[in-house]
Amino acid sequence: ALQSRTNAGVFYGNGEDRLLISRAILKAGEHGYLALPWSGSHEETCRRYMDELWEQGDDEKRRSIEVSPLSDREDWGADTGRIQCAYISFLAQPIFEALKDLSPSEESR
């Protein structure tokens, strides 16, 4: 929602917009592990996210509903690199780009 609003140049700074930005900032903080070296915290956090996504997918299959993107362990297997690339491209990067678009440009400072 934030990215589509910033891309369209529709941003009013009202309470709803501030709440949307606050949520995006929290989500960006949640994705901060992506900037860490692979060994240690990054790898551990990545594996926890993968387990969480796959548990969600398993639950969706049990309930006979459409499985969410990245949540089907049969589609992704154990290819951690492929999963990370998709996770960054579809979930993390759009949040950071939307927040970047809200930042004042160097020219306006």
N, C-alpha and C positions, 0 to 999 in steps of 0.2 A: 504494500500500500504506500509506504513512504517513497519508494523508488518511482512508482508511477506518478505520484504527486509532484516530486521534484523534477522528473523528466518533463512533465506537462507545464512546469512553471507555476503550479497551483500550490501556494503555501501561504497561509494567512497568519500563523503565529498565535492562533487562538488556543484554548485549553485542549481541544481535541488534537491539534497539531503537536502541542508540547508533549502530550501523553504518547503520541506515536513516536516522537523523537526519543523520549525517555526509554521506551521499550526497545527501540533500535540500538540505543547506546548500551543497554544492559545485554542485549543479544550479541552485540559486537564484543563486549567484554567476555562473554561466554566463549567466543571463538578465538580469544587471545592466545590460546595454547598453540594455534596454528603457526605462530611466529617462533615457537621454541624449537630447539634442535630435536630431531626425531627420537633419539635415545632418551629415556627418562619420561618426563611428564607428558610430552607430546604423544609418544607411543601409547602410554598408559591411558591417556584421555581418549585418544582415537579408538582404542579397543573398547572402552566403556561405551562410547557413542555407538559404535557398530553393534555391540550387544544390545543396547537399548533399542536401536532401530529394528534389529532383527526380531527382538521380542515383540515389538509392536506389529511387525509383519506377520509373525506367527499367530498373534491374537486376531488380527484381521482375517487371516485365512480360516481360523476356527469359527469365526462369526460369519463367514461366507460373504465378506465385503471386499471391495477392491483394495489391493495392497498398495500402500503409499509408496511413492518413489524412494529408492534407496533402502527399502525395508524388506525386500525379498531376498533372503540369504541364498536361495537357489539361483537367482539371477546374478548375484554378485560373487558368490563363492568366497574364497579367502584372499581375493586380490585386493589387498589393502591399499596399494598405490592407486588403483583404478577408483576405488571407493573414495579415497581422499580427494582425488581430482574432481570427481562429481560433487562431493560435499562442498568443496571450496567454490566450484563454479556455480552451483545452483542455490546454495544456502548462505555461505559466508560472504563471498565477493559482492553480491547485490546489496547487502546491508552496508558494507564499507563504502561502496560507491555512492549509495544514497546519502550517507552521512557526509562524504566528501563534497557532494554537490551542494550541501547546505552550508559548507564552510565558506567564509569570505575569500575571494580570490586575492592573489598578491597585488593585483592592480588596484583593488578597492581599499587597500590598507593605507 
